[in-house]
Amino acid sequence: MLSAAPVHVSGKYYLFMPIADYYTADGTRLDQQGVEPDIYVEPDKALPYVMNKLIKK
């Protein structure tokens, strides 16, 4: 997980360059590690799960 910013090369061309990196509190780099969700929902059930939560609020 890196942040990137566009850098103008020439004409209409831009290059997206990494400008920041992310680490957890214990120093683990998040790039190619991912972040485990607090609540796991199967991908095909994610939209109904969220819609149900929104309706109940």
C-alpha positions in Angstrom: 0.0 0.0 0.0 1.8 3.1 -1.2 0.5 6.6 -1.9 1.3 8.0 -5.3 1.2 11.4 -6.9 1.2 12.3 -10.6 4.5 13.8 -11.9 4.4 15.6 -15.2 6.8 14.0 -17.7 6.1 16.0 -20.9 3.2 17.0 -23.0 0.2 15.0 -21.9 2.2 12.3 -20.1 2.3 11.8 -16.4 4.1 9.2 -14.2 2.6 8.1 -10.9 5.4 8.1 -8.4 5.2 6.6 -4.9 5.4 9.3 -2.3 4.6 7.6 1.0 4.7 4.1 2.6 2.5 2.8 5.4 3.5 0.9 8.5 1.5 -0.6 11.4 2.2 0.5 15.0 4.5 -2.5 15.5 6.5 -1.5 12.4 5.1 -4.0 9.8 5.1 -2.6 6.3 1.6 -2.8 4.8 2.7 -3.0 1.1 1.6 -6.4 -0.2 0.4 -7.5 3.3 -3.1 -6.2 3.4 -5.1 -5.4 6.5 -7.4 -7.9 8.2 -11.0 -6.4 8.6 -12.6 -6.1 12.0 -15.7 -7.8 10.6 -15.3 -10.4 7.9 -18.1 -10.8 5.3 -18.0 -13.1 2.3 -17.5 -10.9 -0.8 -20.9 -11.9 -2.4 -22.7 -11.0 0.8 -20.9 -7.6 1.4 -23.4 -5.3 -0.3 -26.5 -6.9 1.5 -24.6 -6.8 4.8 -23.8 -3.1 4.5 -27.3 -2.2 3.2 -28.8 -4.0 6.2 -26.6 -2.0 8.6 -27.5 1.3 6.9 -31.2 0.6 7.0 -31.1 -0.3 10.8 -29.4 3.0 11.8 
